[in-house]
Amino acid sequence: SSALQDDDEYKEQLNEKCVRFLREIGCKKGVAWFQFIRDDKGRYYAIEMAQRMSADTSGMSVEKVTGVNSMEWMLDIAFGGEHTADMLPAEARPPFKQSHCVYLHFADRAGTVSSIEGYDKLDKDKFRISMLVHEGEKVPGYRLMCMIIFNAGSAEEMCDVLRQINADTRILDENGENMYLKYEDYGSVIQKQEGLFRGE
């Protein structure tokens, strides 16, 4: 919901339907989440629903967005603990302080990975990195090689982070050339995607 431009639109079209869905399939305890895509005509498409922990990547990042440590809550419940609605943080306005951002590094061509550089220098408190290839591996074109998750409070901040990642990281092929597709259309993000960030 952090990507929606209007809280009322979210509540009217998605939130109550998600709550009803969970109730009708018998969910009573734990943490559940949904992922939606909103197109430029305002239509929503559900792409994933899960009742699980995602500690390796999004779990820690989502805590910064919502203020809730969902992993801790689910473990408490699994061991017989109880959580009630009054234990949730007070509703914030705007509801999200930051947006949850994911930068995917796809191979722009087939090749053999000769070197992976710079990812270990990224701040571990700021970034969650899932490296999906290793040195010496043959990679087909357009394969997902790395996923980087971070938070940003504005489109400008997100673009600054993308610039940093693009400048500092490399996945090199056997010829010493970078293999991943770099997103560099920063102006488009700032101009068209301002609704991704609350308060803009």
Buried (B, 14 or more C-beta within 10 A) or exposed (E): BBBBBEBEBBEEBBBEEBEEBBEEEEEEBBBBBBEBEBEEEEEBEEEEBEEEBBEEBBBBBBBBBBBBBBBBBBEBBEEEEEBEEEEEEEEEEEBBBBBBBEBBBBBBEEBBBBEBEBBEEBEEEEBBBEBEBEEEBEBEEEBBBBBBBBBBBBBBBBBEBBEBBBEEBBBBBEEEEBBBBBBEEBEEBBEEBBEBBBEB
